[in-house]
Structure formats: C-alpha cells, structure tokens
Amino acid sequence: MSTHFHLICCLFLLVGAGERLSAEGAGEFTDKVQTLQAVAEEFRARLEIPGQIEVRIVDQDKRLVSVRRSMERHGLFVLSFDQSFLTALSAEEQRAAIAHELGHVWIFTHHPFLQTEALANRKALQLVSEETLEKVYQKVVHFGGKKQELPRAQTVTPVAGLAGAAGGQ
C-alpha cells in the first residue's frame, strides 16, 4: 500500500509539474501575443475591417501564418502564427505577415468572391513595404512554403479603387 501511495504521489507531482511547465511555456509568449495583437488592431482599424481579430501562437501551423473565421464567436477572425516560423521573423516581418493575413480578412469582409493571394498582397502593401513582405516570402520558402509573386509597387491601388481595379483584370 505504501508503494502504491508513493507511485500515485509521484504521478501527481509529475502531472502537476507538466502543467506548470506548459503554463510557463504559454506565458513566455504572452508579451509577444500582446505586441502582435496591437499590430493586428492597428491594421484592422486602418483597413476599416469590421469585427475583431484574435492573435494566437500555436505549436504548429502547416500554413506558417493563417487566418480563419472563429466557429465559436460571430465576427471574430483568428490569426495563428506557427511558433517556429514566428521566431524566425523580425518585428517588421511579423508586421508584414499580419498585413498579408488581414488582407485576406479585408477581402472576405468586403469582396469575398475575389479571394486571392495577389489581392491580399495588394492590401498588405498598403500597410508595409514591398521589401519587408518579400523577406517574409523568402522565409516562407525556407520553411517549405510556396514562393509568391508580389504585385509591382505601381499596381498597388488605394482602398477605394481596389474593387474597380480587380474587376477590370
């Protein structure tokens, strides 16, 4: 009985320690999530995107950075960063990745039938430099993703002219 009791105590301590380590690991990214959240909110306001954005850092995301509608809350979009990919990005590159993903959200909330990578990049280039967005794509390729072509700077149109420009192509 004593051995059984010690075994249960050891398991309890190990499980408790594991939960503590997990909590500490999650806490490690709390400041980073807050920083990324502030960028997402800034860009959301500048692009006049209705609804809310929630930034998350996940262990793995096969898309490296992605955005999706929340199934739990109406009007919420969840932007997820793969933890390894996030740590490979500079602060400016993180901003560019958020800008691209919010480009997808803008399209979805304004013109959902026009959803393309090129259009998301056009929206992103209203918020960040072409050079920085190109660096993000170089890192995407390094992580095994697909190379994307950015629109030339002179083809980037203001928000008001975007629908007309896309419709004429």
C-alpha positions as CSV (number, residue, x, y, z in Angstrom):
1,M,0.0,0.0,0.0
2,S,2.8,2.4,0.8
3,T,4.5,1.7,-2.6
4,H,1.2,2.3,-4.4
5,F,0.7,5.6,-2.4
6,H,4.2,6.8,-3.4
7,L,3.6,5.9,-7.0
8,I,0.4,7.9,-7.0
9,C,2.1,10.9,-5.4
10,C,5.0,10.7,-8.0
11,L,2.4,10.7,-10.8
12,F,0.6,13.6,-9.2
13,L,3.8,15.6,-8.9
14,L,4.9,14.8,-12.5
15,V,1.5,15.8,-13.9
16,G,1.5,18.9,-11.8
17,A,5.0,19.8,-12.9
18,G,4.0,19.2,-16.5
19,E,1.0,21.6,-16.2
20,R,3.3,24.2,-14.6
21,L,5.8,23.8,-17.5
22,S,3.0,24.2,-20.0
23,A,1.7,27.2,-18.3
24,E,5.2,28.7,-18.2
25,G,5.7,28.0,-21.9
26,A,2.4,29.7,-22.7
27,G,3.4,32.6,-20.5
28,E,6.6,33.0,-22.4
29,F,4.6,34.3,-25.4
30,T,2.1,36.5,-23.6
31,D,4.1,39.7,-24.3
32,K,4.6,38.6,-27.9
33,V,0.9,37.9,-28.4
34,Q,0.1,41.3,-26.9
35,T,2.5,43.0,-29.3
36,L,1.2,41.1,-32.3
37,Q,-2.4,41.8,-31.2
38,A,-1.7,45.6,-31.1
39,V,-0.3,45.4,-34.7
40,A,-3.4,43.5,-35.8
41,E,-5.7,46.1,-34.2
42,E,-3.8,49.0,-35.8
43,F,-4.0,47.4,-39.2
44,R,-7.7,46.3,-38.7
45,A,-8.5,50.0,-38.0
46,R,-6.5,51.3,-40.9
47,L,-8.2,48.9,-43.3
48,E,-11.6,49.5,-41.8
49,I,-12.2,45.8,-41.2
50,P,-15.4,45.1,-39.2
51,G,-15.3,42.6,-36.4
52,Q,-12.4,41.5,-34.2
53,I,-9.0,39.8,-34.7
54,E,-7.5,37.5,-32.2
55,V,-3.8,36.6,-32.5
56,R,-2.6,33.2,-31.4
57,I,0.8,31.5,-31.3
58,V,0.4,27.7,-31.9
59,D,2.9,24.9,-31.8
60,Q,2.4,24.1,-35.5
61,D,0.5,25.6,-38.4
62,K,1.1,24.0,-41.7
63,R,0.5,27.3,-43.4
64,L,3.0,29.0,-41.0
65,V,0.7,32.0,-40.6
66,S,-3.0,31.7,-41.3
67,V,-6.3,33.4,-40.6
68,R,-9.8,31.9,-40.3
69,R,-13.2,32.8,-39.0
70,S,-14.0,31.7,-35.5
71,M,-16.6,29.0,-35.3
72,E,-17.3,30.0,-31.7
73,R,-17.8,33.7,-32.0
74,H,-19.5,35.6,-34.8
75,G,-17.4,38.4,-36.2
76,L,-14.1,37.1,-34.9
77,F,-11.2,36.1,-37.0
78,V,-8.3,34.1,-35.5
79,L,-4.8,34.8,-36.8
80,S,-2.4,32.0,-36.0
81,F,1.4,32.0,-36.1
82,D,3.4,28.8,-36.2
83,Q,5.8,29.3,-33.2
84,S,8.9,28.3,-35.1
85,F,8.1,30.5,-38.0
86,L,7.3,33.4,-35.8
87,T,10.7,33.3,-34.0
88,A,12.4,33.3,-37.5
89,L,10.7,36.7,-38.3
90,S,12.0,40.1,-37.4
91,A,9.4,42.6,-35.9
92,E,9.0,44.2,-39.3
93,E,8.5,40.9,-41.0
94,Q,5.9,39.9,-38.3
95,R,4.0,43.1,-39.2
96,A,4.2,42.2,-42.9
97,A,2.8,38.7,-42.2
98,I,-0.1,40.2,-40.2
99,A,-0.7,42.7,-43.0
100,H,-1.0,39.9,-45.6
101,E,-3.4,37.9,-43.4
102,L,-5.5,41.0,-42.7
103,G,-5.6,41.5,-46.5
104,H,-7.5,38.2,-46.6
105,V,-9.8,39.4,-43.9
106,W,-10.4,42.6,-45.7
107,I,-11.3,40.7,-48.9
108,F,-13.6,38.4,-47.0
109,T,-15.5,41.2,-45.3
110,H,-15.7,43.4,-48.4
111,H,-15.4,41.2,-51.6
112,P,-15.4,37.5,-50.6
113,F,-15.7,36.4,-54.2
114,L,-12.3,37.9,-55.1
115,Q,-10.2,35.9,-52.6
116,T,-6.7,35.6,-54.0
117,E,-3.1,35.8,-52.7
118,A,-2.4,38.6,-55.1
119,L,-5.2,40.7,-53.7
120,A,-4.2,40.0,-50.1
121,N,-0.7,41.2,-51.0
122,R,-2.1,44.4,-52.6
123,K,-3.8,45.1,-49.3
124,A,-0.7,44.3,-47.3
125,L,1.4,46.7,-49.4
126,Q,-0.9,49.5,-48.3
127,L,0.4,48.8,-44.7
128,V,4.0,47.6,-45.1
129,S,6.9,47.9,-47.6
130,E,7.3,45.6,-50.6
131,E,10.9,44.8,-49.4
132,T,9.7,43.6,-46.0
133,L,6.9,41.5,-47.5
134,E,9.4,39.9,-49.9
135,K,11.6,38.9,-46.9
136,V,8.6,37.2,-45.3
137,Y,8.0,35.2,-48.5
138,Q,11.7,34.3,-48.7
139,K,11.3,32.8,-45.2
140,V,8.1,31.0,-46.2
141,V,10.1,29.3,-49.0
142,H,12.9,28.5,-46.5
143,F,10.2,26.8,-44.3
144,G,9.0,24.7,-47.3
145,G,6.2,27.0,-48.5
146,K,5.4,28.2,-52.0
147,K,7.0,31.3,-53.5
148,Q,4.6,34.1,-54.2
149,E,5.0,36.9,-56.6
150,L,4.3,40.4,-55.3
151,P,2.4,43.0,-57.4
152,R,4.7,45.8,-58.6
153,A,4.5,48.9,-56.4
154,Q,2.9,50.9,-59.2
155,T,0.0,48.5,-59.4
156,V,-1.0,48.8,-55.8
157,T,-4.2,50.8,-55.7
158,P,-5.8,52.7,-52.8
159,V,-8.6,51.1,-50.8
160,A,-11.4,52.9,-52.6
161,G,-10.1,51.9,-56.1
162,L,-9.4,48.3,-55.3
163,A,-12.7,46.8,-56.4
164,G,-12.7,48.6,-59.7
165,A,-9.1,47.5,-60.4
166,A,-9.7,43.9,-59.5
167,G,-12.9,43.8,-61.6
168,G,-11.1,45.1,-64.7
169,Q,-8.5,42.3,-64.6
